[in-house]
Amino acid sequence: MPETPAATSDAPDAADAEALWHRRAMDGWADAAQAALTAADDERALREALETELAALRASVSWRVTRPLRAVAHLRPTRRAR
């Protein structure tokens, strides 16, 4: 009697789905930057394309959340005097 394979689901679990999303998000910026570089024929077009990508990065949620944290990263916590 032949063995039957265990029932498996083709749907990825949550960890796999998150890893896939993270990889696509990280690769997306690299792909967009590469597309901007190859699409630009002269210096002015290259500068405009890179400024557009930088504006998109600065408009992203992660940039807006971490920017204030980066601004005060050099400060140390201090005690309040009573």
Backbone torsions as a table, in degrees:
resi	resn	phi	psi	omega
1	MET	NA	123.9	-178.3
2	PRO	-71.1	149.2	178.6
3	GLU	-77.9	144.0	176.1
4	THR	-101.9	136.7	179.3
5	PRO	-66.8	150.6	178.3
6	ALA	-64.2	147.4	179.3
7	ALA	-67.8	125.9	178.6
8	THR	-126.6	151.6	178.4
9	SER	-97.7	138.6	176.7
10	ASP	-79.4	-13.8	-179.1
11	ALA	-76.0	132.7	178.9
12	PRO	-71.2	151.1	176.5
13	ASP	-78.1	178.2	-173.7
14	ALA	-62.1	-40.4	-179.0
15	ALA	-65.2	-41.7	178.4
16	ASP	-65.8	-40.2	179.2
17	ALA	-64.1	-40.5	179.0
18	GLU	-67.4	-41.5	178.5
19	ALA	-62.9	-40.8	178.2
20	LEU	-64.1	-44.1	178.5
21	TRP	-61.8	-43.7	-178.9
22	HIS	-63.0	-44.6	-179.5
23	ARG	-63.0	-42.4	178.8
24	ARG	-65.4	-38.9	179.6
25	ALA	-65.4	-43.9	-179.4
26	MET	-68.7	-40.6	179.3
27	ASP	-70.0	-28.2	-178.3
28	GLY	-61.4	-41.5	179.5
29	TRP	-66.2	-40.8	179.5
30	ALA	-65.4	-41.8	179.3
31	ASP	-64.8	-40.2	-179.9
32	ALA	-66.9	-41.1	178.9
33	ALA	-66.0	-42.2	178.2
34	GLN	-62.7	-42.0	178.3
35	ALA	-62.9	-37.8	178.9
36	ALA	-66.7	-38.8	-179.8
37	LEU	-68.9	-42.0	-177.7
38	THR	-76.0	-25.6	-179.4
39	ALA	-78.0	-21.0	-175.8
40	ALA	-87.3	122.4	-179.8
41	ASP	-93.7	-31.9	-179.3
42	ASP	-124.5	173.0	-174.9
43	GLU	-62.6	-40.5	-178.7
44	ARG	-64.8	-45.6	178.8
45	ALA	-64.4	-38.0	177.7
46	LEU	-62.7	-46.4	179.8
47	ARG	-60.9	-44.0	179.5
48	GLU	-64.6	-40.4	179.7
49	ALA	-65.0	-42.8	179.8
50	LEU	-69.3	-36.2	176.1
51	GLU	-64.5	-36.1	176.7
52	THR	-64.2	-43.8	178.6
53	GLU	-65.0	-39.6	178.5
54	LEU	-65.6	-39.6	177.1
55	ALA	-63.3	-39.3	177.6
56	ALA	-65.0	-39.3	177.7
57	LEU	-64.2	-45.5	-179.4
58	ARG	-67.2	-24.7	178.2
59	ALA	-81.6	-11.1	-177.8
60	SER	-71.2	157.0	-177.6
61	VAL	-63.6	-43.4	-176.3
62	SER	-62.2	-37.0	178.8
63	TRP	-65.9	-45.1	-178.0
64	ARG	-66.4	-31.7	-178.9
65	VAL	-77.4	-43.1	-174.3
66	THR	-86.6	-16.6	-178.3
67	ARG	-59.3	-48.0	177.5
68	PRO	-62.5	-32.9	178.6
69	LEU	-68.0	-38.9	178.0
70	ARG	-67.5	-31.1	-178.2
71	ALA	-67.7	-30.3	-177.8
72	VAL	-112.0	15.2	-177.2
73	ALA	-63.4	-27.0	-177.7
74	HIS	-79.9	-14.0	-178.6
75	LEU	-81.5	145.8	177.2
76	ARG	-104.6	151.4	176.8
77	PRO	-63.7	142.0	179.1
78	THR	-122.7	154.6	177.0
79	ARG	-86.8	146.2	176.0
80	ARG	-85.6	131.8	177.2
81	ALA	-79.5	140.7	178.9
82	ARG	-105.3	NA	NA
